[in-house]
């Protein structure tokens, strides 16, 4: 009922508007002399046909849908519709007058058209304005206060928003926020780097300057929340903007990039919290889809460690290249069980199998190879936690070295086409057991590639954001517990990638594998862990060192200040992908050749040579296998200074 009441009210208002328009047009035409004989003569023709002329215009407005629009949300499209409707209505009236031989000065039509647009459009804009005021609780001058040189709105429930990006996306966000006052938000200021926009307004909101003035403007306008609405911006630009916003105490949200908004309308629902990934400043990875499809499409692909962070993402992305079957191998049944349900729901057209077993068991792996006969293997199964492997070196040897040797040997035996092993930057000049064991695994793979038809390759990269047990989830748990956040050294740095981009490059590198290469991923600039900790505290809505403390402890056993991605001797050659480099293979140590090339199976050799030793002797054994391995150092902190003492080792 209310709907029809509003339509009836609009019809009445429009009827009054078009008649006021006619009257004004006649007055304007005759110099506002309503008593002159010419005015009275011409005006009589209008007065005699008033009902018909009013009906013609109202019918045209109806046909143009002026009574179907939600004028509370009126914008440019509605204004254009009013202009077209007014023009058509004027032509219809002119046709009526001509048809019935009614004389009217031609200027009347031009004037009445312009006045129709103003009155009919103005009525709707006023309706929108008063509806908005009603939604905000009415207009009350007492609600507007001036304090400390800035405009503030009384009512503590309203969250004051700064918009970064005064373009089309920003305008859409402002409109939607204004249309939904129940969300308790109001855009009080906008920022844009375009100097031509400074001082101007967007949907009534002042543009106060560029990104360098974000902090000052946030203080001046009492901003509670910042929305970054520049979907076309490059990652580097977003990184710089987030860095400036991080200097405020405001909550941050961001509109996804254009690639995520294709065919979707910009709206508040698309906003997401700013994440640590936005601080990396790297554009999305581009891969050669044709090249990747060439070795995965229609093939059987096996992923070891399939339930882990990297392994599960490998399964997801591989599924997009239409393999015949994916086999996820993992010893942990719970993670694989969850992945199984997800994959079958998301990719019903891809066969997905889960095989439970450990890569350290050659017998079990042989059964799996025999059953599935894979064409491509991604080997992601490994122990990766540096401190744990320092305390349990034999486990690192068995899982990372023996497990890789098993997989490499079976890949050769079953004529696998491509075998890609996931390695780590900690394998370069290793100072810990985990890194040394991964370097040994790299050398085993390279040695096998010399006499195998399988295309073996290693992909080496650093830390991945958000992976199981990585630094960021650890920091977030510490913040949830009220702190402190702990970092091991003021100057420690690490390379970081997101899980999806690392996996994309791993799959791309697999397409390039010809035999024995070590591919190194371009991970950008290393990030200081202390800076990372401060940013995560800010992104969690706290102030570092005030709300959440950050405490420096000391480097853990086997931990480096700065990681490396390549040995000096390996060199670094570009590939056809700008983010992937390749190092030349190096000859393995004599000890490793003896380990993999002797008469005994490698599992027997490792059992006899390493597993019968104590933990410290195992590290010495690793030093013979990996000559550039420098065993972990003892660290002592004296008055905040870390003193390092070399242990016995290679």
PEVENNOR-V537400 format. One record per residue. N is the residue number from 1. RES is the residue in one letter. PSI is psi in whole degrees, 0 to 359 (none if undefined). NEAR is the number of other ideal C-beta (glycine too) atoms within 12 Angstrom. D_FIRST is the distance of its C-alpha to the first C-alpha in whole Angstrom. Layout:
# PEVENNOR-V537400
{{N/RES/PSI/NEAR/D_FIRST} {N/RES/PSI/NEAR/D_FIRST}}
This chain:
# PEVENNOR-V537400
{{1/X/318/7/0} {2/X/324/8/4} {3/X/312/12/5} {4/X/331/11/5} {5/X/318/11/6} {6/X/320/21/9} {7/X/316/22/10} {8/X/319/16/11} {9/X/319/19/12} {10/X/320/29/14} {11/X/317/25/16} {12/X/316/18/17} {13/X/317/27/18} {14/X/321/37/20} {15/X/317/29/21} {16/X/320/22/23} {17/X/315/34/24} {18/X/328/43/26} {19/X/321/30/27} {20/X/322/25/29} {21/X/314/38/30} {22/X/312/38/32} {23/X/314/27/33} {24/X/321/26/35} {25/X/316/34/36} {26/X/317/34/38} {27/X/316/26/39} {28/X/322/22/40} {29/X/326/28/42} {30/X/36/24/44} {31/X/32/12/45} {32/X/30/14/42} {33/X/91/15/45} {34/X/352/18/42} {35/X/357/12/45} {36/X/151/16/47} {37/X/318/12/48} {38/X/318/18/47} {39/X/312/25/43} {40/X/325/17/43} {41/X/311/17/44} {42/X/323/27/42} {43/X/332/29/39} {44/X/326/17/39} {45/X/321/25/38} {46/X/313/35/35} {47/X/322/20/34} {48/X/334/17/35} {49/X/17/25/32} {50/X/310/21/30} {51/X/317/16/27} {52/X/316/22/28} {53/X/320/37/29} {54/X/316/30/25} {55/X/319/22/24} {56/X/313/30/26} {57/X/320/44/25} {58/X/320/33/21} {59/X/317/24/22} {60/X/315/33/24} {61/X/321/40/21} {62/X/316/22/19} {63/X/330/18/22} {64/X/3/27/22} {65/X/23/19/19} {66/X/346/39/18} {67/X/5/30/15} {68/X/342/16/15} {69/X/150/27/17} {70/X/95/19/16} {71/X/349/34/17} {72/X/333/25/18} {73/X/21/21/21} {74/X/142/29/22} {75/X/207/26/26} {76/X/318/16/28} {77/X/319/16/27} {78/X/322/27/24} {79/X/316/23/27} {80/X/322/18/29} {81/X/320/28/26} {82/X/317/38/25} {83/X/314/23/29} {84/X/319/25/29} {85/X/318/35/26} {86/X/319/36/28} {87/X/316/26/31} {88/X/319/25/30} {89/X/320/39/28} {90/X/318/36/32} {91/X/322/22/34} {92/X/319/30/32} {93/X/317/39/32} {94/X/319/27/36} {95/X/320/18/36} {96/X/313/27/35} {97/X/317/28/37} {98/X/320/15/40} {99/X/321/13/39} {100/X/14/17/39} {101/X/33/10/42} {102/X/122/22/40} {103/X/130/19/42} {104/X/132/32/41} {105/X/137/24/42} {106/X/330/17/42} {107/X/337/17/41} {108/X/319/34/38} {109/X/318/32/36} {110/X/316/22/37} {111/X/316/27/36} {112/X/326/40/33} {113/X/312/34/32} {114/X/318/23/33} {115/X/324/31/31} {116/X/314/45/28} {117/X/315/31/28} {118/X/313/24/29} {119/X/314/31/26} {120/X/315/46/23} {121/X/319/34/24} {122/X/322/23/25} {123/X/321/31/21} {124/X/324/35/20} {125/X/323/23/23} {126/X/321/21/22} {127/X/315/26/18} {128/X/318/26/20} {129/X/312/20/23} {130/X/330/17/21} {131/X/319/22/18} {132/X/319/27/21} {133/X/322/18/23} {134/X/318/15/20} {135/X/330/21/21} {136/X/8/28/24} {137/X/18/18/24} {138/X/168/14/24} {139/X/123/14/27} {140/X/112/14/30} {141/X/337/9/34} {142/X/344/11/35} {143/X/351/17/34} {144/X/119/15/36} {145/X/152/16/40} {146/X/117/11/43} {147/X/135/13/45} {148/X/36/11/48} {149/X/12/11/47} {150/X/152/22/44} {151/X/124/20/41} {152/X/151/22/39} {153/X/126/29/36} {154/X/152/17/36} {155/X/100/18/34} {156/X/353/11/36} {157/X/351/16/33} {158/X/124/25/33} {159/X/122/25/35} {160/X/127/33/37} {161/X/135/40/37} {162/X/132/50/40} {163/X/125/54/39} {164/X/112/50/42} {165/X/95/40/42} {166/X/55/39/40} {167/X/202/29/39} {168/X/317/23/36} {169/X/318/36/36} {170/X/319/38/36} {171/X/319/28/33} {172/X/320/34/31} {173/X/317/43/32} {174/X/315/37/31} {175/X/316/30/28} {176/X/322/30/27} {177/X/318/38/28} {178/X/330/34/26} {179/X/349/27/23} {180/X/68/22/23} {181/X/342/25/25} {182/X/343/14/24} {183/X/351/22/27} {184/X/33/20/29} {185/X/149/32/31} {186/X/127/35/32} {187/X/118/45/34} {188/X/343/35/37} {189/X/150/41/39} {190/X/152/45/40} {191/X/141/44/44} {192/X/140/38/45} {193/X/349/25/49} {194/X/112/20/48} {195/X/335/14/50} {196/X/341/11/48} {197/X/344/24/45} {198/X/132/23/47} {199/X/348/18/45} {200/X/181/18/42} {201/X/147/20/39} {202/X/115/32/36} {203/X/42/27/32} {204/X/359/20/34} {205/X/131/35/36} {206/X/137/27/40} {207/X/111/34/42} {208/X/353/34/45} {209/X/195/29/48} {210/X/192/27/49} {211/X/330/36/50} {212/X/342/21/53} {213/X/9/28/51} {214/X/313/36/48} {215/X/315/26/50} {216/X/319/21/50} {217/X/325/36/47} {218/X/320/34/46} {219/X/316/22/48} {220/X/320/25/47} {221/X/5/36/43} {222/X/43/28/43} {223/X/137/36/42} {224/X/329/30/41} {225/X/142/37/40} {226/X/131/45/41} {227/X/122/47/39} {228/X/114/47/41} {229/X/67/46/39} {230/X/74/36/42} {231/X/340/33/42} {232/X/356/22/44} {233/X/146/30/47} {234/X/160/19/50} {235/X/323/26/51} {236/X/319/18/54} {237/X/316/25/51} {238/X/320/35/49} {239/X/315/30/52} {240/X/319/25/53} {241/X/315/39/49} {242/X/322/36/49} {243/X/318/28/53} {244/X/317/32/52} {245/X/329/39/48} {246/X/342/36/50} {247/X/352/26/52} {248/X/177/33/49} {249/X/20/25/48} {250/X/149/36/45} {251/X/145/28/43} {252/X/141/41/42} {253/X/160/33/40} {254/X/146/37/41} {255/X/132/40/39} {256/X/165/30/41} {257/X/169/27/43} {258/X/324/22/42} {259/X/331/16/43} {260/X/350/17/41} {261/X/5/24/38} {262/X/131/12/39} {263/X/13/8/36} {264/X/143/17/33} {265/X/140/17/31} {266/X/128/31/32} {267/X/167/22/30} {268/X/328/28/31} {269/X/340/17/31} {270/X/350/24/34} {271/X/147/32/36} {272/X/163/21/39} {273/X/145/21/41} {274/X/131/35/44} {275/X/168/25/47} {276/X/335/35/51} {277/X/332/33/51} {278/X/343/35/50} {279/X/351/36/53} {280/X/329/34/55} {281/X/31/23/54} {282/X/138/32/55} {283/X/158/22/53} {284/X/146/21/52} {285/X/135/32/55} {286/X/129/19/56} {287/X/159/30/57} {288/X/97/25/59} {289/X/321/19/57} {290/X/319/13/59} {291/X/318/23/62} {292/X/315/35/61} {293/X/330/21/59} {294/X/330/22/63} {295/X/357/35/64} {296/X/322/40/61} {297/X/127/23/60} {298/X/4/18/61} {299/X/165/31/63} {300/X/121/31/63} {301/X/129/46/63} {302/X/138/49/64} {303/X/113/52/63} {304/X/152/51/65} {305/X/32/42/63} {306/X/340/46/60} {307/X/354/34/58} {308/X/182/37/59} {309/X/310/34/57} {310/X/315/47/58} {311/X/316/45/59} {312/X/322/39/55} {313/X/326/39/54} {314/X/314/48/57} {315/X/316/47/56} {316/X/313/30/52} {317/X/324/37/53} {318/X/323/44/56} {319/X/331/33/53} {320/X/348/27/52} {321/X/19/34/55} {322/X/56/22/55} {323/X/163/37/58} {324/X/319/25/59} {325/X/147/31/59} {326/X/132/44/59} {327/X/115/41/61} {328/X/121/49/60} {329/X/128/47/63} {330/X/151/38/63} {331/X/341/29/65} {332/X/108/24/62} {333/X/326/19/60} {334/X/313/15/57} {335/X/321/26/56} {336/X/324/33/57} {337/X/317/20/55} {338/X/317/21/52} {339/X/322/36/52} {340/X/312/28/53} {341/X/318/16/49} {342/X/313/23/48} {343/X/318/36/50} {344/X/332/21/49} {345/X/318/15/46} {346/X/328/19/45} {347/X/68/24/48} {348/X/338/11/48} {349/X/357/17/50} {350/X/128/30/53} {351/X/128/24/56} {352/X/125/35/56} {353/X/147/29/59} {354/X/129/35/60} {355/X/123/35/63} {356/X/126/26/64} {357/X/163/34/68} {358/X/140/28/70} {359/X/343/45/71} {360/X/346/33/74} {361/X/102/25/75} {362/X/323/28/77} {363/X/314/17/77} {364/X/318/24/73} {365/X/325/39/72} {366/X/321/22/75} {367/X/318/18/73} {368/X/317/35/69} {369/X/317/34/71} {370/X/322/15/73} {371/X/317/19/69} {372/X/338/33/67} {373/X/64/25/70} {374/X/149/40/68} {375/X/328/32/68} {376/X/137/44/67} {377/X/129/54/67} {378/X/117/47/65} {379/X/99/49/67} {380/X/359/48/65} {381/X/126/43/66} {382/X/156/42/68} {383/X/134/40/69} {384/X/348/37/67} {385/X/116/32/67} {386/X/306/38/70} {387/X/321/23/71} {388/X/320/20/71} {389/X/333/38/73} {390/X/325/36/76} {391/X/342/23/76} {392/X/62/22/76} {393/X/329/41/78} {394/X/324/32/79} {395/X/322/28/75} {396/X/319/48/75} {397/X/314/43/78} {398/X/314/34/77} {399/X/312/37/73} {400/X/324/52/73} {401/X/302/50/77} {402/X/318/40/78} {403/X/317/42/74} {404/X/318/50/74} {405/X/319/41/78} {406/X/313/41/77} {407/X/320/50/74} {408/X/315/44/76} {409/X/318/32/78} {410/X/325/36/76} {411/X/319/41/74} {412/X/315/29/78} {413/X/322/21/79} {414/X/15/29/76} {415/X/45/19/76} {416/X/140/37/72} {417/X/311/32/71} {418/X/139/39/70} {419/X/118/49/70} {420/X/122/49/68} {421/X/136/53/69} {422/X/123/50/67} {423/X/195/45/69} {424/X/156/46/69} {425/X/342/42/70} {426/X/351/42/72} {427/X/350/49/74} {428/X/120/38/76} {429/X/59/26/79} {430/X/142/44/77} {431/X/8/40/78} {432/X/163/44/76} {433/X/317/50/77} {434/X/312/44/73} {435/X/320/44/74} {436/X/320/47/78} {437/X/325/50/77} {438/X/326/46/74} {439/X/321/47/77} {440/X/319/51/79} {441/X/320/52/76} {442/X/315/51/76} {443/X/324/45/80} {444/X/316/46/80} {445/X/315/48/77} {446/X/322/37/79} {447/X/318/34/82} {448/X/326/39/81} {449/X/339/33/80} {450/X/338/22/83} {451/X/36/16/84} {452/X/150/27/81} {453/X/346/19/79} {454/X/138/34/76} {455/X/99/31/74} {456/X/145/43/74} {457/X/154/46/72} {458/X/139/47/71} {459/X/122/50/68} {460/X/128/44/68} {461/X/175/45/66} {462/X/218/39/65} {463/X/148/41/62} {464/X/134/41/59} {465/X/129/37/56} {466/X/5/28/54} {467/X/162/32/57} {468/X/125/25/58} {469/X/5/19/60} {470/X/175/31/60} {471/X/326/36/60} {472/X/311/36/56} {473/X/325/20/55} {474/X/313/26/58} {475/X/317/36/57} {476/X/323/27/53} {477/X/320/18/54} {478/X/321/25/57} {479/X/317/30/54} {480/X/327/17/52} {481/X/6/14/55} {482/X/7/14/55} {483/X/182/25/58} {484/X/162/21/60} {485/X/132/36/60} {486/X/133/25/63} {487/X/152/35/65} {488/X/344/32/68} {489/X/148/28/70} {490/X/324/22/69} {491/X/6/19/69} {492/X/136/30/69} {493/X/157/29/67} {494/X/154/39/65} {495/X/143/35/64} {496/X/145/37/60} {497/X/162/39/58} {498/X/156/36/55} {499/X/312/32/55} {500/X/317/27/53} {501/X/325/34/55} {502/X/316/45/59} {503/X/321/39/58} {504/X/316/36/57} {505/X/328/43/60} {506/X/313/46/62} {507/X/320/48/61} {508/X/318/38/62} {509/X/325/45/65} {510/X/326/47/66} {511/X/333/35/66} {512/X/347/32/68} {513/X/129/37/71} {514/X/337/23/74} {515/X/107/27/76} {516/X/2/33/77} {517/X/151/37/75} {518/X/110/47/73} {519/X/135/44/70} {520/X/128/40/69} {521/X/138/43/65} {522/X/111/30/64} {523/X/15/35/63} {524/X/203/28/62} {525/X/143/19/64} {526/X/150/25/65} {527/X/133/35/62} {528/X/127/25/64} {529/X/326/37/63} {530/X/321/29/63} {531/X/320/27/60} {532/X/315/35/58} {533/X/317/40/58} {534/X/319/32/57} {535/X/320/37/54} {536/X/322/39/53} {537/X/315/34/53} {538/X/316/36/51} {539/X/340/35/48} {540/X/0/32/48} {541/X/17/24/47} {542/X/167/29/50} {543/X/123/21/53} {544/X/140/30/56} {545/X/350/18/59} {546/X/297/13/57} {547/X/318/19/54} {548/X/123/28/56} {549/X/153/21/60} {550/X/121/32/62} {551/X/133/21/65} {552/X/125/23/68} {553/X/254/22/70} {554/X/159/25/72} {555/X/137/31/73} {556/X/162/29/73} {557/X/128/30/76} {558/X/358/37/76} {559/X/137/35/73} {560/X/157/36/73} {561/X/315/25/72} {562/X/130/24/71} {563/X/159/33/71} {564/X/157/30/72} {565/X/348/35/71} {566/X/142/32/74} {567/X/148/26/78} {568/X/322/14/80} {569/X/340/16/82} {570/X/338/30/79} {571/X/186/17/78} {572/X/105/23/75} {573/X/140/17/74} {574/X/156/16/71} {575/X/186/28/69} {576/X/355/18/67} {577/X/129/28/64} {578/X/340/17/64} {579/X/8/30/63} {580/X/128/40/66} {581/X/162/29/70} {582/X/137/31/72} {583/X/148/33/76} {584/X/144/20/79} {585/X/144/27/80} {586/X/148/26/83} {587/X/138/16/86} {588/X/164/29/85} {589/X/158/29/88} {590/X/324/16/91} {591/X/321/27/89} {592/X/321/39/86} {593/X/320/22/88} {594/X/326/19/90} {595/X/316/36/87} {596/X/345/37/86} {597/X/6/22/89} {598/X/181/18/91} {599/X/332/10/92} {600/X/150/15/90} {601/X/150/19/86} {602/X/327/37/84} {603/X/325/28/83} {604/X/320/18/87} {605/X/316/28/88} {606/X/319/40/85} {607/X/317/20/86} {608/X/320/16/89} {609/X/328/28/89} {610/X/312/37/86} {611/X/343/24/84} {612/X/355/15/88} {613/X/165/20/88} {614/X/170/13/86} {615/X/315/26/83} {616/X/325/20/85} {617/X/329/21/88} {618/X/322/36/85} {619/X/322/41/84} {620/X/319/26/87} {621/X/317/37/87} {622/X/325/50/84} {623/X/328/32/86} {624/X/325/28/88} {625/X/319/43/85} {626/X/93/44/83} {627/X/330/25/86} {628/X/13/28/84} {629/X/123/39/82} {630/X/113/28/83} {631/X/158/33/82} {632/X/150/37/80} {633/X/148/26/81} {634/X/138/20/82} {635/X/132/25/80} {636/X/137/14/81} {637/X/120/16/79} {638/X/110/11/81} {639/X/43/7/79} {640/X/357/13/76} {641/X/129/13/78} {642/X/122/24/78} {643/X/128/15/82} {644/X/133/23/82} {645/X/126/15/85} {646/X/135/14/86} {647/X/167/23/86} {648/X/135/15/89} {649/X/176/32/88} {650/X/none/26/88}}
